[in-house]
Amino acid sequence: MPQQFEQAKAAQESAASEQTERVEATQAEAAGDVLDSVLDDIESVLETNAEAYVSSFVQKGGE
């Protein structure tokens, strides 16, 4: 009997581990999509008005 419980426990732990891995993979994919979106936005700004974007970071005298 104890052996049956150990096997059932091992199967549950394995299933939980697989589910955790799937959730982590989904979260990583979502984070990657968000990062790609941000990078696309930055690229778009730089393509249209790179000079104004860069000059907004240039420190002017007395600042």
CHARMM internal coordinates of N, CA and C (Angstrom, degrees):
IC EDIT
DIST 1 N 1 CA 1.4473
DIST 1 CA 1 C 1.5242
ANGL 1 N 1 CA 1 C 112.51
DIST 1 C 2 N 1.3326
ANGL 1 CA 1 C 2 N 119.74
DIHE 1 N 1 CA 1 C 2 N -48.45
DIST 2 N 2 CA 1.4641
ANGL 1 C 2 N 2 CA 118.68
DIHE 1 CA 1 C 2 N 2 CA -179.32
DIST 2 CA 2 C 1.5286
ANGL 2 N 2 CA 2 C 112.12
DIHE 1 C 2 N 2 CA 2 C -58.19
DIST 2 C 3 N 1.3274
ANGL 2 CA 2 C 3 N 116.42
DIHE 2 N 2 CA 2 C 3 N -32.43
DIST 3 N 3 CA 1.4573
ANGL 2 C 3 N 3 CA 119.70
DIHE 2 CA 2 C 3 N 3 CA -179.65
DIST 3 CA 3 C 1.5339
ANGL 3 N 3 CA 3 C 110.44
DIHE 2 C 3 N 3 CA 3 C -65.64
DIST 3 C 4 N 1.3177
ANGL 3 CA 3 C 4 N 117.66
DIHE 3 N 3 CA 3 C 4 N -37.27
DIST 4 N 4 CA 1.4604
ANGL 3 C 4 N 4 CA 121.38
DIHE 3 CA 3 C 4 N 4 CA 178.60
DIST 4 CA 4 C 1.5326
ANGL 4 N 4 CA 4 C 110.56
DIHE 3 C 4 N 4 CA 4 C -64.20
DIST 4 C 5 N 1.3210
ANGL 4 CA 4 C 5 N 115.86
DIHE 4 N 4 CA 4 C 5 N -40.61
DIST 5 N 5 CA 1.4619
ANGL 4 C 5 N 5 CA 119.53
DIHE 4 CA 4 C 5 N 5 CA 179.21
DIST 5 CA 5 C 1.5300
ANGL 5 N 5 CA 5 C 110.97
DIHE 4 C 5 N 5 CA 5 C -66.34
DIST 5 C 6 N 1.3218
ANGL 5 CA 5 C 6 N 116.18
DIHE 5 N 5 CA 5 C 6 N -37.65
DIST 6 N 6 CA 1.4663
ANGL 5 C 6 N 6 CA 120.12
DIHE 5 CA 5 C 6 N 6 CA 178.75
DIST 6 CA 6 C 1.5254
ANGL 6 N 6 CA 6 C 110.31
DIHE 5 C 6 N 6 CA 6 C -64.94
DIST 6 C 7 N 1.3318
ANGL 6 CA 6 C 7 N 116.70
DIHE 6 N 6 CA 6 C 7 N -41.17
DIST 7 N 7 CA 1.4616
ANGL 6 C 7 N 7 CA 120.34
DIHE 6 CA 6 C 7 N 7 CA 179.39
DIST 7 CA 7 C 1.5302
ANGL 7 N 7 CA 7 C 110.46
DIHE 6 C 7 N 7 CA 7 C -65.45
DIST 7 C 8 N 1.3209
ANGL 7 CA 7 C 8 N 116.81
DIHE 7 N 7 CA 7 C 8 N -41.91
DIST 8 N 8 CA 1.4624
ANGL 7 C 8 N 8 CA 120.47
DIHE 7 CA 7 C 8 N 8 CA 179.11
DIST 8 CA 8 C 1.5280
ANGL 8 N 8 CA 8 C 110.55
DIHE 7 C 8 N 8 CA 8 C -64.71
DIST 8 C 9 N 1.3281
ANGL 8 CA 8 C 9 N 115.60
DIHE 8 N 8 CA 8 C 9 N -40.64
DIST 9 N 9 CA 1.4627
ANGL 8 C 9 N 9 CA 120.38
DIHE 8 CA 8 C 9 N 9 CA 179.54
DIST 9 CA 9 C 1.5295
ANGL 9 N 9 CA 9 C 110.08
DIHE 8 C 9 N 9 CA 9 C -64.60
DIST 9 C 10 N 1.3280
ANGL 9 CA 9 C 10 N 116.76
DIHE 9 N 9 CA 9 C 10 N -42.35
DIST 10 N 10 CA 1.4627
ANGL 9 C 10 N 10 CA 120.90
DIHE 9 CA 9 C 10 N 10 CA 179.47
DIST 10 CA 10 C 1.5248
ANGL 10 N 10 CA 10 C 110.63
DIHE 9 C 10 N 10 CA 10 C -63.72
DIST 10 C 11 N 1.3226
ANGL 10 CA 10 C 11 N 117.25
DIHE 10 N 10 CA 10 C 11 N -39.28
DIST 11 N 11 CA 1.4641
ANGL 10 C 11 N 11 CA 121.12
DIHE 10 CA 10 C 11 N 11 CA 179.10
DIST 11 CA 11 C 1.5272
ANGL 11 N 11 CA 11 C 110.48
DIHE 10 C 11 N 11 CA 11 C -65.79
DIST 11 C 12 N 1.3230
ANGL 11 CA 11 C 12 N 117.73
DIHE 11 N 11 CA 11 C 12 N -40.28
DIST 12 N 12 CA 1.4663
ANGL 11 C 12 N 12 CA 121.52
DIHE 11 CA 11 C 12 N 12 CA 178.83
DIST 12 CA 12 C 1.5241
ANGL 12 N 12 CA 12 C 110.71
DIHE 11 C 12 N 12 CA 12 C -65.75
DIST 12 C 13 N 1.3196
ANGL 12 CA 12 C 13 N 116.24
DIHE 12 N 12 CA 12 C 13 N -42.02
DIST 13 N 13 CA 1.4631
ANGL 12 C 13 N 13 CA 120.00
DIHE 12 CA 12 C 13 N 13 CA 179.56
DIST 13 CA 13 C 1.5221
ANGL 13 N 13 CA 13 C 110.62
DIHE 12 C 13 N 13 CA 13 C -64.90
DIST 13 C 14 N 1.3306
ANGL 13 CA 13 C 14 N 116.50
DIHE 13 N 13 CA 13 C 14 N -38.86
DIST 14 N 14 CA 1.4562
ANGL 13 C 14 N 14 CA 120.77
DIHE 13 CA 13 C 14 N 14 CA 178.86
DIST 14 CA 14 C 1.5266
ANGL 14 N 14 CA 14 C 110.65
DIHE 13 C 14 N 14 CA 14 C -64.57
DIST 14 C 15 N 1.3266
ANGL 14 CA 14 C 15 N 116.57
DIHE 14 N 14 CA 14 C 15 N -43.54
DIST 15 N 15 CA 1.4644
ANGL 14 C 15 N 15 CA 120.88
DIHE 14 CA 14 C 15 N 15 CA 179.23
DIST 15 CA 15 C 1.5275
ANGL 15 N 15 CA 15 C 110.54
DIHE 14 C 15 N 15 CA 15 C -64.13
DIST 15 C 16 N 1.3173
ANGL 15 CA 15 C 16 N 116.99
DIHE 15 N 15 CA 15 C 16 N -41.01
DIST 16 N 16 CA 1.4640
ANGL 15 C 16 N 16 CA 121.00
DIHE 15 CA 15 C 16 N 16 CA 178.95
DIST 16 CA 16 C 1.5267
ANGL 16 N 16 CA 16 C 110.56
DIHE 15 C 16 N 16 CA 16 C -64.72
DIST 16 C 17 N 1.3177
ANGL 16 CA 16 C 17 N 116.36
DIHE 16 N 16 CA 16 C 17 N -39.60
DIST 17 N 17 CA 1.4606
ANGL 16 C 17 N 17 CA 120.89
DIHE 16 CA 16 C 17 N 17 CA 179.35
DIST 17 CA 17 C 1.5273
ANGL 17 N 17 CA 17 C 110.76
DIHE 16 C 17 N 17 CA 17 C -64.58
DIST 17 C 18 N 1.3256
ANGL 17 CA 17 C 18 N 116.65
DIHE 17 N 17 CA 17 C 18 N -43.05
DIST 18 N 18 CA 1.4625
ANGL 17 C 18 N 18 CA 120.67
DIHE 17 CA 17 C 18 N 18 CA 179.07
DIST 18 CA 18 C 1.5263
ANGL 18 N 18 CA 18 C 110.90
DIHE 17 C 18 N 18 CA 18 C -64.08
DIST 18 C 19 N 1.3230
ANGL 18 CA 18 C 19 N 116.52
DIHE 18 N 18 CA 18 C 19 N -40.00
DIST 19 N 19 CA 1.4608
ANGL 18 C 19 N 19 CA 120.52
DIHE 18 CA 18 C 19 N 19 CA 179.29
DIST 19 CA 19 C 1.5281
ANGL 19 N 19 CA 19 C 110.08
DIHE 18 C 19 N 19 CA 19 C -65.12
DIST 19 C 20 N 1.3151
ANGL 19 CA 19 C 20 N 117.02
DIHE 19 N 19 CA 19 C 20 N -41.78
DIST 20 N 20 CA 1.4648
ANGL 19 C 20 N 20 CA 121.29
DIHE 19 CA 19 C 20 N 20 CA 178.40
DIST 20 CA 20 C 1.5214
ANGL 20 N 20 CA 20 C 110.37
DIHE 19 C 20 N 20 CA 20 C -61.25
DIST 20 C 21 N 1.3258
ANGL 20 CA 20 C 21 N 116.99
DIHE 20 N 20 CA 20 C 21 N -42.24
DIST 21 N 21 CA 1.4626
ANGL 20 C 21 N 21 CA 120.80
DIHE 20 CA 20 C 21 N 21 CA 179.34
DIST 21 CA 21 C 1.5256
ANGL 21 N 21 CA 21 C 111.03
DIHE 20 C 21 N 21 CA 21 C -63.60
DIST 21 C 22 N 1.3359
ANGL 21 CA 21 C 22 N 117.25
DIHE 21 N 21 CA 21 C 22 N -39.83
DIST 22 N 22 CA 1.4677
ANGL 21 C 22 N 22 CA 120.38
DIHE 21 CA 21 C 22 N 22 CA 178.75
DIST 22 CA 22 C 1.5241
ANGL 22 N 22 CA 22 C 110.65
DIHE 21 C 22 N 22 CA 22 C -65.45
DIST 22 C 23 N 1.3197
ANGL 22 CA 22 C 23 N 116.94
DIHE 22 N 22 CA 22 C 23 N -41.44
DIST 23 N 23 CA 1.4663
ANGL 22 C 23 N 23 CA 120.85
DIHE 22 CA 22 C 23 N 23 CA 179.14
DIST 23 CA 23 C 1.5214
ANGL 23 N 23 CA 23 C 110.00
DIHE 22 C 23 N 23 CA 23 C -63.71
DIST 23 C 24 N 1.3185
ANGL 23 CA 23 C 24 N 117.21
DIHE 23 N 23 CA 23 C 24 N -44.48
DIST 24 N 24 CA 1.4644
ANGL 23 C 24 N 24 CA 120.79
DIHE 23 CA 23 C 24 N 24 CA 179.91
DIST 24 CA 24 C 1.5243
ANGL 24 N 24 CA 24 C 110.87
DIHE 23 C 24 N 24 CA 24 C -63.33
DIST 24 C 25 N 1.3233
ANGL 24 CA 24 C 25 N 117.17
DIHE 24 N 24 CA 24 C 25 N -39.63
DIST 25 N 25 CA 1.4620
ANGL 24 C 25 N 25 CA 120.44
DIHE 24 CA 24 C 25 N 25 CA 178.83
DIST 25 CA 25 C 1.5255
ANGL 25 N 25 CA 25 C 110.60
DIHE 24 C 25 N 25 CA 25 C -64.77
DIST 25 C 26 N 1.3197
ANGL 25 CA 25 C 26 N 116.72
DIHE 25 N 25 CA 25 C 26 N -40.83
DIST 26 N 26 CA 1.4642
ANGL 25 C 26 N 26 CA 121.12
DIHE 25 CA 25 C 26 N 26 CA 178.66
DIST 26 CA 26 C 1.5218
ANGL 26 N 26 CA 26 C 110.64
DIHE 25 C 26 N 26 CA 26 C -64.72
DIST 26 C 27 N 1.3279
ANGL 26 CA 26 C 27 N 117.03
DIHE 26 N 26 CA 26 C 27 N -42.39
DIST 27 N 27 CA 1.4638
ANGL 26 C 27 N 27 CA 120.92
DIHE 26 CA 26 C 27 N 27 CA 179.19
DIST 27 CA 27 C 1.5232
ANGL 27 N 27 CA 27 C 110.72
DIHE 26 C 27 N 27 CA 27 C -64.96
DIST 27 C 28 N 1.3247
ANGL 27 CA 27 C 28 N 117.07
DIHE 27 N 27 CA 27 C 28 N -40.39
DIST 28 N 28 CA 1.4592
ANGL 27 C 28 N 28 CA 120.63
DIHE 27 CA 27 C 28 N 28 CA 179.43
DIST 28 CA 28 C 1.5238
ANGL 28 N 28 CA 28 C 110.41
DIHE 27 C 28 N 28 CA 28 C -64.79
DIST 28 C 29 N 1.3201
ANGL 28 CA 28 C 29 N 116.27
DIHE 28 N 28 CA 28 C 29 N -39.98
DIST 29 N 29 CA 1.4607
ANGL 28 C 29 N 29 CA 120.24
DIHE 28 CA 28 C 29 N 29 CA 178.71
DIST 29 CA 29 C 1.5243
ANGL 29 N 29 CA 29 C 110.68
DIHE 28 C 29 N 29 CA 29 C -64.83
DIST 29 C 30 N 1.3210
ANGL 29 CA 29 C 30 N 117.28
DIHE 29 N 29 CA 29 C 30 N -42.01
DIST 30 N 30 CA 1.4645
ANGL 29 C 30 N 30 CA 121.38
DIHE 29 CA 29 C 30 N 30 CA 178.72
DIST 30 CA 30 C 1.5255
ANGL 30 N 30 CA 30 C 110.60
DIHE 29 C 30 N 30 CA 30 C -63.95
DIST 30 C 31 N 1.3246
ANGL 30 CA 30 C 31 N 116.81
DIHE 30 N 30 CA 30 C 31 N -42.09
DIST 31 N 31 CA 1.4636
ANGL 30 C 31 N 31 CA 120.51
DIHE 30 CA 30 C 31 N 31 CA 178.72
DIST 31 CA 31 C 1.5244
ANGL 31 N 31 CA 31 C 110.14
DIHE 30 C 31 N 31 CA 31 C -64.18
DIST 31 C 32 N 1.3137
ANGL 31 CA 31 C 32 N 116.85
DIHE 31 N 31 CA 31 C 32 N -38.11
DIST 32 N 32 CA 1.4573
ANGL 31 C 32 N 32 CA 121.07
DIHE 31 CA 31 C 32 N 32 CA 177.25
DIST 32 CA 32 C 1.5143
ANGL 32 N 32 CA 32 C 111.65
DIHE 31 C 32 N 32 CA 32 C -63.47
DIST 32 C 33 N 1.3297
ANGL 32 CA 32 C 33 N 116.67
DIHE 32 N 32 CA 32 C 33 N -39.77
DIST 33 N 33 CA 1.4606
ANGL 32 C 33 N 33 CA 120.96
DIHE 32 CA 32 C 33 N 33 CA 178.08
DIST 33 CA 33 C 1.5235
ANGL 33 N 33 CA 33 C 111.24
DIHE 32 C 33 N 33 CA 33 C -64.43
DIST 33 C 34 N 1.3253
ANGL 33 CA 33 C 34 N 117.06
DIHE 33 N 33 CA 33 C 34 N -41.04
DIST 34 N 34 CA 1.4666
ANGL 33 C 34 N 34 CA 121.48
DIHE 33 CA 33 C 34 N 34 CA 178.84
DIST 34 CA 34 C 1.5247
ANGL 34 N 34 CA 34 C 109.81
DIHE 33 C 34 N 34 CA 34 C -64.50
DIST 34 C 35 N 1.3211
ANGL 34 CA 34 C 35 N 116.53
DIHE 34 N 34 CA 34 C 35 N -44.19
DIST 35 N 35 CA 1.4623
ANGL 34 C 35 N 35 CA 120.59
DIHE 34 CA 34 C 35 N 35 CA 179.24
DIST 35 CA 35 C 1.5228
ANGL 35 N 35 CA 35 C 110.81
DIHE 34 C 35 N 35 CA 35 C -62.15
DIST 35 C 36 N 1.3277
ANGL 35 CA 35 C 36 N 117.26
DIHE 35 N 35 CA 35 C 36 N -43.10
DIST 36 N 36 CA 1.4612
ANGL 35 C 36 N 36 CA 120.73
DIHE 35 CA 35 C 36 N 36 CA 177.65
DIST 36 CA 36 C 1.5240
ANGL 36 N 36 CA 36 C 111.12
DIHE 35 C 36 N 36 CA 36 C -59.83
DIST 36 C 37 N 1.3155
ANGL 36 CA 36 C 37 N 116.48
DIHE 36 N 36 CA 36 C 37 N -39.70
DIST 37 N 37 CA 1.4603
ANGL 36 C 37 N 37 CA 121.02
DIHE 36 CA 36 C 37 N 37 CA 179.51
DIST 37 CA 37 C 1.5257
ANGL 37 N 37 CA 37 C 111.07
DIHE 36 C 37 N 37 CA 37 C -64.08
DIST 37 C 38 N 1.3241
ANGL 37 CA 37 C 38 N 116.69
DIHE 37 N 37 CA 37 C 38 N -44.09
DIST 38 N 38 CA 1.4664
ANGL 37 C 38 N 38 CA 120.94
DIHE 37 CA 37 C 38 N 38 CA 179.12
DIST 38 CA 38 C 1.5285
ANGL 38 N 38 CA 38 C 110.29
DIHE 37 C 38 N 38 CA 38 C -63.54
DIST 38 C 39 N 1.3154
ANGL 38 CA 38 C 39 N 116.47
DIHE 38 N 38 CA 38 C 39 N -43.89
DIST 39 N 39 CA 1.4645
ANGL 38 C 39 N 39 CA 119.88
DIHE 38 CA 38 C 39 N 39 CA 179.44
DIST 39 CA 39 C 1.5273
ANGL 39 N 39 CA 39 C 111.24
DIHE 38 C 39 N 39 CA 39 C -64.46
DIST 39 C 40 N 1.3263
ANGL 39 CA 39 C 40 N 117.49
DIHE 39 N 39 CA 39 C 40 N -37.52
DIST 40 N 40 CA 1.4621
ANGL 39 C 40 N 40 CA 120.61
DIHE 39 CA 39 C 40 N 40 CA 176.50
DIST 40 CA 40 C 1.5242
ANGL 40 N 40 CA 40 C 111.03
DIHE 39 C 40 N 40 CA 40 C -63.45
DIST 40 C 41 N 1.3366
ANGL 40 CA 40 C 41 N 116.70
DIHE 40 N 40 CA 40 C 41 N -40.16
DIST 41 N 41 CA 1.4655
ANGL 40 C 41 N 41 CA 120.60
DIHE 40 CA 40 C 41 N 41 CA 177.68
DIST 41 CA 41 C 1.5252
ANGL 41 N 41 CA 41 C 111.00
DIHE 40 C 41 N 41 CA 41 C -62.59
DIST 41 C 42 N 1.3186
ANGL 41 CA 41 C 42 N 116.75
DIHE 41 N 41 CA 41 C 42 N -44.33
DIST 42 N 42 CA 1.4673
ANGL 41 C 42 N 42 CA 120.97
DIHE 41 CA 41 C 42 N 42 CA 179.24
DIST 42 CA 42 C 1.5209
ANGL 42 N 42 CA 42 C 110.16
DIHE 41 C 42 N 42 CA 42 C -62.76
DIST 42 C 43 N 1.3141
ANGL 42 CA 42 C 43 N 116.49
DIHE 42 N 42 CA 42 C 43 N -44.65
DIST 43 N 43 CA 1.4590
ANGL 42 C 43 N 43 CA 120.88
DIHE 42 CA 42 C 43 N 43 CA 179.70
DIST 43 CA 43 C 1.5303
ANGL 43 N 43 CA 43 C 111.06
DIHE 42 C 43 N 43 CA 43 C -61.09
DIST 43 C 44 N 1.3143
ANGL 43 CA 43 C 44 N 116.47
DIHE 43 N 43 CA 43 C 44 N -40.29
DIST 44 N 44 CA 1.4622
ANGL 43 C 44 N 44 CA 121.14
DIHE 43 CA 43 C 44 N 44 CA 179.21
DIST 44 CA 44 C 1.5281
ANGL 44 N 44 CA 44 C 111.02
DIHE 43 C 44 N 44 CA 44 C -62.95
DIST 44 C 45 N 1.3255
ANGL 44 CA 44 C 45 N 116.62
DIHE 44 N 44 CA 44 C 45 N -44.01
DIST 45 N 45 CA 1.4658
ANGL 44 C 45 N 45 CA 120.73
DIHE 44 CA 44 C 45 N 45 CA 178.71
DIST 45 CA 45 C 1.5204
ANGL 45 N 45 CA 45 C 110.21
DIHE 44 C 45 N 45 CA 45 C -62.89
DIST 45 C 46 N 1.3198
ANGL 45 CA 45 C 46 N 116.93
DIHE 45 N 45 CA 45 C 46 N -43.62
DIST 46 N 46 CA 1.4592
ANGL 45 C 46 N 46 CA 120.09
DIHE 45 CA 45 C 46 N 46 CA -178.46
DIST 46 CA 46 C 1.5245
ANGL 46 N 46 CA 46 C 111.75
DIHE 45 C 46 N 46 CA 46 C -67.39
DIST 46 C 47 N 1.3206
ANGL 46 CA 46 C 47 N 117.11
DIHE 46 N 46 CA 46 C 47 N -34.61
DIST 47 N 47 CA 1.4627
ANGL 46 C 47 N 47 CA 119.72
DIHE 46 CA 46 C 47 N 47 CA 179.32
DIST 47 CA 47 C 1.5237
ANGL 47 N 47 CA 47 C 111.65
DIHE 46 C 47 N 47 CA 47 C -68.03
DIST 47 C 48 N 1.3214
ANGL 47 CA 47 C 48 N 116.78
DIHE 47 N 47 CA 47 C 48 N -35.74
DIST 48 N 48 CA 1.4624
ANGL 47 C 48 N 48 CA 119.35
DIHE 47 CA 47 C 48 N 48 CA -175.40
DIST 48 CA 48 C 1.5239
ANGL 48 N 48 CA 48 C 113.01
DIHE 47 C 48 N 48 CA 48 C -87.33
DIST 48 C 49 N 1.3379
ANGL 48 CA 48 C 49 N 117.89
DIHE 48 N 48 CA 48 C 49 N -35.12
DIST 49 N 49 CA 1.4571
ANGL 48 C 49 N 49 CA 118.73
DIHE 48 CA 48 C 49 N 49 CA -174.10
DIST 49 CA 49 C 1.5249
ANGL 49 N 49 CA 49 C 110.79
DIHE 48 C 49 N 49 CA 49 C -153.26
DIST 49 C 50 N 1.2971
ANGL 49 CA 49 C 50 N 117.01
DIHE 49 N 49 CA 49 C 50 N 61.96
DIST 50 N 50 CA 1.4633
ANGL 49 C 50 N 50 CA 121.28
DIHE 49 CA 49 C 50 N 50 CA -176.27
DIST 50 CA 50 C 1.5230
ANGL 50 N 50 CA 50 C 111.89
DIHE 49 C 50 N 50 CA 50 C -64.18
DIST 50 C 51 N 1.3171
ANGL 50 CA 50 C 51 N 117.50
DIHE 50 N 50 CA 50 C 51 N -40.21
DIST 51 N 51 CA 1.4662
ANGL 50 C 51 N 51 CA 120.27
DIHE 50 CA 50 C 51 N 51 CA -176.80
DIST 51 CA 51 C 1.5255
ANGL 51 N 51 CA 51 C 111.36
DIHE 50 C 51 N 51 CA 51 C -63.01
DIST 51 C 52 N 1.3149
ANGL 51 CA 51 C 52 N 117.46
DIHE 51 N 51 CA 51 C 52 N -45.22
DIST 52 N 52 CA 1.4669
ANGL 51 C 52 N 52 CA 120.89
DIHE 51 CA 51 C 52 N 52 CA 179.21
DIST 52 CA 52 C 1.5233
ANGL 52 N 52 CA 52 C 110.72
DIHE 51 C 52 N 52 CA 52 C -65.63
DIST 52 C 53 N 1.3174
ANGL 52 CA 52 C 53 N 116.53
DIHE 52 N 52 CA 52 C 53 N -37.59
DIST 53 N 53 CA 1.4686
ANGL 52 C 53 N 53 CA 120.55
DIHE 52 CA 52 C 53 N 53 CA 179.54
DIST 53 CA 53 C 1.5210
ANGL 53 N 53 CA 53 C 110.44
DIHE 52 C 53 N 53 CA 53 C -63.29
DIST 53 C 54 N 1.3192
ANGL 53 CA 53 C 54 N 116.70
DIHE 53 N 53 CA 53 C 54 N -46.98
DIST 54 N 54 CA 1.4610
ANGL 53 C 54 N 54 CA 120.85
DIHE 53 CA 53 C 54 N 54 CA -178.69
DIST 54 CA 54 C 1.5225
ANGL 54 N 54 CA 54 C 110.58
DIHE 53 C 54 N 54 CA 54 C -68.71
DIST 54 C 55 N 1.3239
ANGL 54 CA 54 C 55 N 117.72
DIHE 54 N 54 CA 54 C 55 N -40.82
DIST 55 N 55 CA 1.4679
ANGL 54 C 55 N 55 CA 119.89
DIHE 54 CA 54 C 55 N 55 CA -177.79
DIST 55 CA 55 C 1.5266
ANGL 55 N 55 CA 55 C 111.69
DIHE 54 C 55 N 55 CA 55 C -66.63
DIST 55 C 56 N 1.3225
ANGL 55 CA 55 C 56 N 117.90
DIHE 55 N 55 CA 55 C 56 N -21.66
DIST 56 N 56 CA 1.4665
ANGL 55 C 56 N 56 CA 119.42
DIHE 55 CA 55 C 56 N 56 CA 177.43
DIST 56 CA 56 C 1.5242
ANGL 56 N 56 CA 56 C 111.53
DIHE 55 C 56 N 56 CA 56 C -68.73
DIST 56 C 57 N 1.3267
ANGL 56 CA 56 C 57 N 116.88
DIHE 56 N 56 CA 56 C 57 N -16.56
DIST 57 N 57 CA 1.4593
ANGL 56 C 57 N 57 CA 120.76
DIHE 56 CA 56 C 57 N 57 CA 178.63
DIST 57 CA 57 C 1.5262
ANGL 57 N 57 CA 57 C 112.84
DIHE 56 C 57 N 57 CA 57 C -99.46
DIST 57 C 58 N 1.3169
ANGL 57 CA 57 C 58 N 116.95
DIHE 57 N 57 CA 57 C 58 N -7.99
DIST 58 N 58 CA 1.4587
ANGL 57 C 58 N 58 CA 120.81
DIHE 57 CA 57 C 58 N 58 CA -179.04
DIST 58 CA 58 C 1.5219
ANGL 58 N 58 CA 58 C 108.25
DIHE 57 C 58 N 58 CA 58 C -76.20
DIST 58 C 59 N 1.3246
ANGL 58 CA 58 C 59 N 115.34
DIHE 58 N 58 CA 58 C 59 N 129.40
DIST 59 N 59 CA 1.4552
ANGL 58 C 59 N 59 CA 120.40
DIHE 58 CA 58 C 59 N 59 CA -178.69
DIST 59 CA 59 C 1.5272
ANGL 59 N 59 CA 59 C 109.11
DIHE 58 C 59 N 59 CA 59 C -80.35
DIST 59 C 60 N 1.2903
ANGL 59 CA 59 C 60 N 114.87
DIHE 59 N 59 CA 59 C 60 N 132.21
DIST 60 N 60 CA 1.4589
ANGL 59 C 60 N 60 CA 120.11
DIHE 59 CA 59 C 60 N 60 CA 179.25
DIST 60 CA 60 C 1.5277
ANGL 60 N 60 CA 60 C 108.71
DIHE 59 C 60 N 60 CA 60 C -95.88
DIST 60 C 61 N 1.3110
ANGL 60 CA 60 C 61 N 116.78
DIHE 60 N 60 CA 60 C 61 N 158.32
DIST 61 N 61 CA 1.4540
ANGL 60 C 61 N 61 CA 121.20
DIHE 60 CA 60 C 61 N 61 CA -177.23
DIST 61 CA 61 C 1.5214
ANGL 61 N 61 CA 61 C 113.16
DIHE 60 C 61 N 61 CA 61 C -52.70
DIST 61 C 62 N 1.3216
ANGL 61 CA 61 C 62 N 116.78
DIHE 61 N 61 CA 61 C 62 N 132.25
DIST 62 N 62 CA 1.4482
ANGL 61 C 62 N 62 CA 122.56
DIHE 61 CA 61 C 62 N 62 CA 177.14
DIST 62 CA 62 C 1.5185
ANGL 62 N 62 CA 62 C 115.08
DIHE 61 C 62 N 62 CA 62 C 85.32
DIST 62 C 63 N 1.3153
ANGL 62 CA 62 C 63 N 118.03
DIHE 62 N 62 CA 62 C 63 N -0.34
DIST 63 N 63 CA 1.4713
ANGL 62 C 63 N 63 CA 119.52
DIHE 62 CA 62 C 63 N 63 CA 179.67
DIST 63 CA 63 C 1.5100
ANGL 63 N 63 CA 63 C 111.12
DIHE 62 C 63 N 63 CA 63 C -89.89
END
COOR INIT
IC SEED 1 N 1 CA 1 C
IC BUILD
